[in-house]
Amino acid sequence: MTPRSSQSPKQPESAIPDVLGPDLRVVFCGINPGRVSAAAGAHFANPRNDFWRLLHAAGFTRRLLTPAEQFELLQEGIGVTNAAARTTRGSGDLRKSDFADTAERLERIAATLRPAWIAFVGKEAYRGTFGERPRLGDIPGQCSRAMGRTSPLVRRAD
């Protein structure tokens, strides 16, 4: 899998490519690309975002990866996508229409690539996708999990 390719069903136009492939343990679904991430062409690229540090600290990766190494996640059985493709300064700038077809797209990813879990990085990723507030933790009957955000912009508000 090259940095420009993706196995994402009907990937929307985005400044950041999906990091997806077969045999994934988990797909992390972020909210949308921020400006720093869009400029870098990599997920969670803001140096103040804790995603990469927490991913390693939680034991998902053998070593601490950088955003530029995002495609190495596939070797660890990890994928990354976003609920909304549009780049914004913050998630508060997103509209309901930015999440159109996201649930169906994630269903296609689940059916096609069959990851063991889909984890939403941030309540807004879940809320935008399904139109309802998440319950944090396991969601009975589904292979998804909602968890807190890693973005420095909202840690103060969460």
N, C-alpha and C positions, 0 to 999 in steps of 0.2 A: 504494500500500500504506500503510495507516494504522498507527500504533503498536499498535493493538489487533488488527489482522488478521494472518493468517499463511496461507501456502500449505502449511504442514506437514501431511502426512498423519497423521490421528489424533493430533494434538498432545495429550500428557498434560497433566493439570492441573499448572500451574507458576506460580510467582510472577513468572516472567519470560517474556514472549512470545518465540516463535521469530522470527528475522529471516530470512525466506526469500522467495524469488521466482524468476521465470524468469531464464535467461541468466546464471547465476552462474559465476564463475571458480573459486570455492572456497567450501565451507561449513566453518567452524570448529566443531568439536564439543567443548564444554567438558565438565567432569565433572558438576556440578550447581550450583544457585544457592547461594551463601553468604548469610549473614544480611544483609550490607551490600547485596549485589546485589538480594536479594529486597525489601528495604525501598525501594530506589531503583527497582525494576521494570526494571532494566537489567543486561545482561551485563557481567561483569568490572568492577563498580562500586567495589570496594574501592580507595581511592586508592593503596594500596601495590601493587596488582596492575599488572604491567607490560604487560599485553596491548595496550592502546591505543597506548602509546609504541612498543612493538616492532613492531606492525602498520605504523605509519607509518615507522619507521626501516628496515624491510625493504622499503619501497616499495609496499606494498599500497594505501595511501591517499595522496591528494594533499596532505592536511594532517592534523595531529593531531586526531583526533576525541575527544569525551568520551563517556562511557557514555550520557548523555542524548541524544546524537546517533546512537544505534545504528542507526536506520532509514536514515540516510544511507549506511550501508554498501552498501545495495542499489544505489545509483548507482555504486558502485565495483566492482560485480559480486561482492560478498562477502555471505555469509550466516552466521548464527550460531544454534546450537542447543545443547542439553545432552544428555548421555547419560542422566542421571537427572533427574527433575523435582523431587524432594523437596528442600526447603531444609534444610541442616544447618550446624552450626558448622564442620565440616570433612569432607573426603571419607572419613575414617576412620569416620564415623558411618553411612555408607551400608551397606545390606545387599544381598546378591545379588538379592533380589526387586526392589530399586529399578531394576535394569537389565533386568527382564523385558521382552521384545519390543523392546529398543533396536536390536538388529541388524536386525530385520525393518523397523522404522520407518525406519532409515537407508537400507535397501535401497529402500523405497518413495520416500523423498526422492530418492535417486539416479535411480530409474527415472522418476519424475514430473517433477522439476525439471532433471535431467541436468547437475548441476554438473561441471566438469572434474575437481575434486578434493574429497575430504572429508579434512580435517586434524584429527586428534585433539589437543586442547590438554591434554597431560598423559597419562602412561602409564596412569593409573587410568581415564581415560575409555575408552581402548582395552581395557584388561583387563576392565573391567566389562561392556563391550559384547560382547566375543568370548570371555571366560573364559580368556584366555591372555596371557602377557607379550608386548608388542610388540617388534619389531625397529625401532629408530629409523631413519627415512628412508623411502625409497620401498618399497612392498610390492608385489613383482612380481605382475602379473596383476590388480591392483586399482587403483582410482582413489582410494587413500587414503594418508595419510602420518601417521606418529606423530611427535610432537615433544615437547620438554620443557614443563613447566608454567610458567605465569607468576605463579601465586599466591604471595604472601609467606609463607603458612603452611608451604609445603613446600620452598621453595628451599633451606632449610638441610638438608633430608633428602635431596633428589635428588642 
